[in-house]
Amino acid sequence: MNDEGLKLLLTRSSVGPKHLMAPGPDEDQLRLMVEAALHAPDHAALVPFRFKVVRGEARQAMSALFGESARRAGKDEAGVAMDEERALLPPMTVAVVARIDMGHPQVPAHEQWACVGGALTNFLNAAHGLGFGGKMLSGAKARDPGLVAAFCEPGETLLGWIALGTPRPSGTLAKPPRQKEGAADALQFWAR
C-alpha cells in the first residue's frame, strides 16, 4: 500500500449529520463507493448487502417514516419532530441492508456478516477518499417494523443508515477526528 492509501485509512472518521452539507455524492461517485464495497472479502460471491440511496424528495418520505417510528416508540410531539428533522439533516442518506442466507451450505452466517461489515467499511473509506464525510447510524429505529418494511425485502435485515455529505469546514466540527488508541489491546500475538 502506498503512503496516500494508508493516510486515507488513518484519517477517516465518522462525521455526524449536523456536520454535513450539500453536495452529497453524485451517481458516478456512488457507483465507485459501491465498487469499493464489492471488494470486501465475500466467500462464494454472495454479495449479502444492499445500499439503498435516499435523496431528493425521498428524504421527505423518510422523514415522515422516522416520525411514525417515533410515535410507535411513544415519543411526544417534540421527540417526533426531532426525529423527523434528523432524517433531513444530511444531504443524502443510504440505508444499509443485509441479506444473509442462513442455510447456505458453504458460507456460514458469521462469514456473510463479516462481508457486510467489510463492505460498509469500504463504502465509507471510498466516500472519504472522494472528499465526503459520513457516519453509520443505527439504534432502535433500525428495528422498527415500519422502517424495516420500508427498506427491506423479506429475509433482509436493516442495519441502519449512512448519513453522507460534504464535511463542513473543519473549524465547525464539534471535535477533531478521534485517534484510535487501542492497538496494543487489539493486536495480539497467539502462541500455543
C-alpha positions as CSV (number, residue, x, y, z in Angstrom):
1,M,0.0,0.0,0.0
2,N,1.3,3.4,-0.8
3,D,1.5,6.2,1.8
4,E,-1.5,8.0,0.4
5,G,-3.7,4.9,0.7
6,L,-2.6,4.4,4.2
7,K,-3.1,8.0,5.1
8,L,-6.7,7.8,3.7
9,L,-7.4,4.8,6.0
10,L,-5.8,6.5,9.1
11,T,-7.6,9.8,8.6
12,R,-11.2,8.6,8.1
13,S,-13.5,9.3,11.0
14,S,-17.2,9.5,11.4
15,V,-18.8,12.8,10.5
16,G,-22.3,13.3,12.0
17,P,-25.3,14.6,10.1
18,K,-25.2,18.1,11.6
19,H,-21.6,18.5,10.4
20,L,-22.5,17.6,6.8
21,M,-23.7,19.9,4.0
22,A,-24.5,19.6,0.3
23,P,-23.4,18.4,-2.0
24,G,-23.6,14.6,-1.5
25,P,-22.1,12.1,-3.9
26,D,-23.4,12.0,-7.4
27,E,-24.4,8.8,-9.2
28,D,-20.9,8.1,-10.5
29,Q,-19.4,8.6,-7.1
30,L,-22.0,6.4,-5.5
31,R,-21.1,3.7,-8.1
32,L,-17.4,4.0,-7.1
33,M,-18.3,3.6,-3.4
34,V,-20.3,0.5,-4.2
35,E,-17.5,-0.9,-6.3
36,A,-15.2,-0.4,-3.3
37,A,-17.8,-2.2,-1.2
38,L,-17.8,-5.1,-3.6
39,H,-14.1,-5.6,-2.9
40,A,-14.8,-6.8,0.6
41,P,-14.0,-10.4,1.3
42,D,-17.1,-12.3,0.1
43,H,-16.9,-16.1,0.3
44,A,-18.9,-17.6,-2.7
45,A,-19.6,-14.1,-4.1
46,L,-22.9,-13.9,-2.3
47,V,-23.0,-10.1,-2.0
48,P,-25.0,-10.2,1.2
49,F,-25.6,-6.4,1.3
50,R,-27.5,-3.7,-0.4
51,F,-27.1,0.1,-0.3
52,K,-30.4,2.0,-0.8
53,V,-29.9,5.7,-1.5
54,V,-32.4,8.2,-0.1
55,R,-32.0,11.6,-1.8
56,G,-34.1,14.5,-3.2
57,E,-37.9,14.2,-2.5
58,A,-37.4,10.7,-1.0
59,R,-35.8,12.5,2.0
60,Q,-39.3,13.9,3.0
61,A,-40.9,10.4,2.8
62,M,-38.1,9.0,5.0
63,S,-38.6,11.9,7.4
64,A,-42.3,11.0,7.7
65,L,-41.4,7.4,8.3
66,F,-39.0,8.4,11.1
67,G,-41.9,10.4,12.6
68,E,-44.2,7.4,12.5
69,S,-41.5,5.3,14.1
70,A,-41.0,7.9,16.9
71,R,-44.8,7.8,17.6
72,R,-44.7,4.0,17.8
73,A,-41.8,4.3,20.2
74,G,-44.0,6.5,22.4
75,K,-42.2,9.8,21.9
76,D,-44.1,13.1,22.4
77,E,-44.6,15.5,19.6
78,A,-41.3,17.3,20.3
79,G,-39.5,14.0,20.0
80,V,-41.3,13.1,16.8
81,A,-40.4,16.5,15.3
82,M,-36.7,15.9,16.3
83,D,-36.6,12.5,14.6
84,E,-38.3,13.9,11.5
85,E,-35.7,16.7,11.4
86,R,-32.8,14.3,11.9
87,A,-33.8,12.5,8.8
88,L,-33.4,15.7,6.8
89,L,-30.1,16.9,8.2
90,P,-27.7,15.0,5.8
91,P,-27.9,15.8,2.1
92,M,-28.1,12.1,1.4
93,T,-28.8,9.0,3.4
94,V,-28.0,5.4,2.4
95,A,-29.9,2.5,4.1
96,V,-27.6,-0.4,4.7
97,V,-29.4,-3.7,4.3
98,A,-28.0,-7.2,4.9
99,R,-29.3,-10.3,3.0
100,I,-27.9,-13.2,5.0
101,D,-28.5,-16.8,3.7
102,M,-28.8,-18.6,7.0
103,G,-28.9,-22.0,5.2
104,H,-26.0,-21.6,2.8
105,P,-24.2,-24.9,2.5
106,Q,-20.7,-23.4,2.2
107,V,-20.8,-20.0,3.8
108,P,-22.0,-19.7,7.5
109,A,-23.8,-16.6,8.6
110,H,-20.9,-15.2,10.5
111,E,-18.8,-15.1,7.3
112,Q,-21.6,-13.3,5.5
113,W,-21.9,-10.7,8.3
114,A,-18.1,-10.2,8.1
115,C,-18.6,-9.4,4.4
116,V,-21.3,-6.9,5.2
117,G,-19.0,-5.2,7.7
118,G,-16.2,-5.1,5.2
119,A,-18.5,-3.7,2.5
120,L,-19.7,-1.0,4.9
121,T,-16.1,-0.1,5.8
122,N,-15.0,0.0,2.1
123,F,-18.0,2.2,1.2
124,L,-17.2,4.7,4.0
125,N,-13.5,4.7,3.1
126,A,-14.3,5.3,-0.6
127,A,-16.6,8.2,0.4
128,H,-13.8,9.7,2.5
129,G,-11.4,9.2,-0.5
130,L,-13.8,11.1,-2.7
131,G,-14.0,14.0,-0.2
132,F,-17.2,13.2,1.5
133,G,-18.0,12.6,5.2
134,G,-20.3,10.0,6.6
135,K,-21.4,8.3,9.7
136,M,-23.3,5.0,10.2
137,L,-26.3,5.5,12.4
138,S,-28.4,2.7,13.8
139,G,-30.2,2.1,17.1
140,A,-33.9,1.3,17.8
141,K,-35.1,2.8,14.5
142,A,-33.3,0.1,12.6
143,R,-35.5,-2.4,14.4
144,D,-38.8,-0.5,13.9
145,P,-41.2,-2.7,11.9
146,G,-42.4,0.2,9.7
147,L,-38.9,1.2,8.8
148,V,-37.8,-2.3,8.2
149,A,-40.8,-2.9,5.9
150,A,-40.0,0.3,4.0
151,F,-36.4,-0.6,3.3
152,C,-36.2,-4.4,3.4
153,E,-37.4,-7.3,1.3
154,P,-38.4,-10.4,3.1
155,G,-35.4,-12.1,4.8
156,E,-33.4,-8.9,4.9
157,T,-32.1,-7.0,7.9
158,L,-31.9,-3.3,8.2
159,L,-28.6,-2.4,9.8
160,G,-29.2,1.4,9.8
161,W,-28.3,4.4,7.7
162,I,-25.2,6.2,6.5
163,A,-25.5,10.0,6.6
164,L,-23.5,11.3,3.7
165,G,-22.4,14.7,2.5
166,T,-19.6,17.2,2.3
167,P,-18.0,17.9,5.7
168,R,-18.4,21.4,6.9
169,P,-15.1,23.3,7.2
170,S,-13.0,21.8,10.0
171,G,-13.4,24.8,12.2
172,T,-17.1,24.0,12.7
173,L,-16.6,20.4,13.7
174,A,-17.5,19.8,17.4
175,K,-14.5,17.6,17.9
176,P,-11.4,16.6,15.8
177,P,-11.2,13.1,14.3
178,R,-10.6,10.6,17.1
179,Q,-7.3,8.9,17.5
180,K,-7.5,5.1,17.8
181,E,-5.5,4.2,20.9
182,G,-6.3,0.6,21.3
183,A,-3.8,-1.0,19.1
184,A,-2.0,-2.6,22.0
185,D,-5.2,-4.3,23.1
186,A,-6.4,-5.1,19.5
187,L,-3.2,-6.6,18.3
188,Q,-2.3,-9.8,20.0
189,F,0.3,-12.5,19.0
190,W,-1.0,-16.0,19.5
191,A,1.3,-18.8,20.6
192,R,0.5,-22.3,21.7
